[in-house]
């Protein structure tokens, strides 16, 4: 390697280590549905073999399963395990149901006080509601979503709770909304939502992009397209990655094949190489519960009692295109390479969304590439069998 090439490489490594989000702390964790053993789940997440620092949890509802508005038991589990929380308030069941979410939030702040408030990473008002109410969501028979106007109203109601409860001890917590990356490109009222939020949560899954050459070899390219398109669309708002992952089991979707090997590659390429420690990230998911034959299962463990994952979660190895493993430094170099791949002891540079060089996710200073197809269809469905419970489901379209 010549001195000039070494300098370029060193600069690339330095830039790739810079945080992308403005948050003082970079959060790293998993998504969790309702009605599970939160204490065991949080303990397993923090002790996963080959990892460290998975100490944050994203929730979809404030309400404990099978109750009307009792605060989720995830809060006491978080306090016991020092797990930070990206809280979620479910938005797609109407005003009365949302009021139960705010009642639970109020009760939690009153009951737990600062030990709870100090663990709040942020509060997401809704999850993929705009997608489910969009023409694409309706065409694909998604469960009910909600409009941008209603989401803004719910955000205002949430801020009122934070400002008024226990002398406003949670008033400075960031409030945002989570949706699919395509919806953040939409003109359907997104400007109103953006003006109301402190952060944007983006859900991005190359697996679901069957019209965009979604083989695992294109995992980084498709993910960065989604992320950079979102960053370009939302201006100066922080962008948090609230869902991403690759299934271990399930049916092939387009060119995307679920397998342990592909899930590991995606973890290393996107998680280790692009996200962990750089962007607030909640991986989908620690344990999954696919309910239909052929439905993809994204869980990295098959039981929350087992801290050994279904595939290697260490960031010290990388799965190459030919299926072999090479050691990596966990630093992005080039648009489609995950790390400094030591094949033939050379740095492989490739053109990608951000061009050759750092391959770092961030605010693009050049062109933003958007896939020619927006047929990525992924739906976050919270099933409310009674007003008392909410259960996380992912529906294959």
Secondary structure, 3 states (H helix, E strand, C coil): CCHHHHHHHHHHHHHHCCCCCCCCCCCEEEECCCCCCHHHHHHHHHCCCCCCCCCEEECCCCECCCCCCCECCHHHHHHHHCCEEEEEECCCCCHHHHHHHHHHHHHHHHHHCHHHHCCEEEEEEEECHHHHHCHHHHHCCCCCCCCHHHHHHHHHHHHHHHHHHHHHCCCCCCEEEEEECCHHHCCCCHHHHHHHCCEEEEECCHHHCCCCCCCHHHHHHHHHHHHHHHHHHCCCCEEEEEECCCCCECCCECCECCCHHHHHHHHHHHHHHHHCCCCCEEECCCCCCCCCCCCCECCCCCCCCCCCCCCCCCCCEEECCCCCEEECCCCCCCCCCCCCCCHHHCCCCCCCCCCCCCCCCCCCCCCCCCCCCCCCCCEEEEECCCCCCCEEEEECC
